[in-house]
Amino acid sequence: MHSNSESMETLAVHGGERRPGPEGSVVFPIYQGTVFSVEPGTDYHDIKYIRLSSTPSQNYLHDKLAVLEGAEEAVATASGMAAATAPLLSVLRAGDHLLASDCLYGGTHDFLTHHAEDLGWSYTFVDVHRPETWASARTPQTKAFLVETITNPLMRVGRLREIVEFARREGLVTVIDNTFASPVNFRPLAAGFDLCFHSATKYLNGHSDLVAGCVMGGAELVGRVRRTLNHFGGSLDPHAGFLLARGLKTLALRVRAQNDNAMTLARFLSEHQEVAEVNYPGLLSHPDHAHAAELLSGFGGMLSLRLRGGAEAAEGLLDAVRLGYVAPSLGGVETLITRPVTTSHAGMHPEDRERLGITDDLVRVSCGIESPEDLVADFEQALRKVQS
Ligand SMILES: Cc1ncc(COP(=O)(O)O)c(C=O)c1O
C-alpha cells in the first residue's frame, strides 16, 4: 500500500506493483487466459474470468489505477464511454432524475439525449458556474450530479467545491469525468466526489494507441459499477490493460511536461497579434483562473484559441503547422490540433454550439511532450502564413 504523501511520480511507477512479481518479474506480465481453474467451493463472484474483470492482469491494473486517484477501488473498462455510462447505469433507476453539466463531452451528452428517456431517466443540464441555479433544477427524484473537471473545448472549470457541498446537502451521488485534468492535476475523490472516471485512451495511457476507460471510488459504489459492467459486457482486455499500465508509469512526467507546454504556448499565443482569444485556465484572462488555481495542481495540457482572421485563418493554421498532427482526440505525447466544429462537436446542433461558444473559428490544441521552444517556433511559423 502506498501513502498519499508519495509524489505522483513515485505512485505512477510503484503504485499497485506486485513485489515480488510473478517469477520475480519486474514488469507485471499479461495473463491472457480467459478463465482460471476453480477450487472446490469457489463462490461465483470469485471466479477469474476476463468479462468479470477479475483476472490477475486486471486486478493488477485496478490496484494501480486506484492508487493514482487515491481510491478504495477501481475498475477498468473497454472505453471511456463505458466508463461514463457504467456509473450512471449503476446509480440511476427508471424514474430517477440527473443533474448534468451543460457542457459535457459530446459522447456523454449524446448518450443522455439519445438513451436517457428509454431508460426512464430524466435529466436537467445546469450551468456548473452558477450554484444559485441548482436547487431549482433539483427534483425529488434527483439522484446524481454529473460534471467534468475541465470542459472541452473552452477549458472551463466549474464550481467543483460548491457542487460537492450541494450534492452532500441534497444526498446526491457526484460523478466526475477527470479525463482532461488527470490525477496529476486534480484528485476528485480527495475533493469529495463519490465516483470519478476517465477516458484512459487520453492522458492515462498517453500514447494514442489504445481505447480504454476506468472508474474509481469507494468500494461499495465501484462494486456496483463492476456488476453493471459484468452485465453489459464492458471489461477491458488484458492486452490493452498491459499497455495502459505501461503508459501509467510515465503519467506524472508526461502531464507535467504537457502542463508546461500548454502554459508556454498559451502565453505566446495570447501576445500574438493574429490571435484574438486564448482559452487556458492558467492565464489570468481566463474567467475561471482564480478558482481553478485553488482547485488544480496544474492547468492541463489543453488549450483553445480564435484567430483574428476567423474560420478561414483557423483552417490555414491547421494547414501550416508542421510539428503537431491535425487530428481529434487528446492526451498523447504528440501535439494534436483540431477544429472542434469539424470533429468533437460536429454532431452538436449549431444553435447549441453557438450557445456554448463553440464557434467555427475555434482551434483546439492538445499539447504533447515536445520541447516548448519547438512547439512555439512551429506555431510562430504557422501564424506567419495566416497573417490577415
Ligand atoms: C472528456 C472525455 N470523456 C470521455 C470520452 C470518451 O472516451 P473514449 O473515446 O475512450 O470512449 C472522451 C473522448 O474523447 C473525452 O474527451
The ligand as an SDF file (V2000), in Angstrom:
LIG
                    3D

 16 16  0  0  0  0  0  0  0  0999 V2000
  -13.7160   14.0770  -21.6770 C   0  0  0  0  0  0  0  0  0  0  0  0
  -13.9770   12.7730  -22.3730 C   0  0  0  0  0  0  0  0  0  0  0  0
  -14.6950   11.8210  -21.7500 N   0  0  0  0  0  0  0  0  0  0  0  0
  -14.9610   10.6400  -22.3400 C   0  0  0  0  0  0  0  0  0  0  0  0
  -14.5240   10.3660  -23.6280 C   0  0  0  0  0  0  0  0  0  0  0  0
  -14.8440    9.0440  -24.2680 C   0  0  0  0  0  0  0  0  0  0  0  0
  -13.6950    8.2690  -24.3280 O   0  0  0  0  0  0  0  0  0  0  0  0
  -13.4230    7.0360  -25.3400 P   0  0  0  0  0  0  0  0  0  0  0  0
  -13.2550    7.6230  -26.7070 O   0  0  0  0  0  0  0  0  0  0  0  0
  -12.2120    6.4080  -24.7590 O   0  0  0  0  0  0  0  0  0  0  0  0
  -14.6350    6.1510  -25.2710 O   0  0  0  0  0  0  0  0  0  0  0  0
  -13.7660   11.3180  -24.3090 C   0  0  0  0  0  0  0  0  0  0  0  0
  -13.2720   11.0480  -25.6780 C   0  0  0  0  0  0  0  0  0  0  0  0
  -12.8430   11.9310  -26.3830 O   0  0  0  0  0  0  0  0  0  0  0  0
  -13.4910   12.5550  -23.6630 C   0  0  0  0  0  0  0  0  0  0  0  0
  -12.7760   13.5190  -24.2750 O   0  0  0  0  0  0  0  0  0  0  0  0
  1  2  1  0
  2  3  1  0
  2 15  2  0
  3  4  2  0
  4  5  1  0
  5  6  1  0
  5 12  2  0
  6  7  1  0
  7  8  1  0
  8  9  2  0
  8 10  1  0
  8 11  1  0
 12 13  1  0
 12 15  1  0
 13 14  2  0
 15 16  1  0
M  END
$$$$
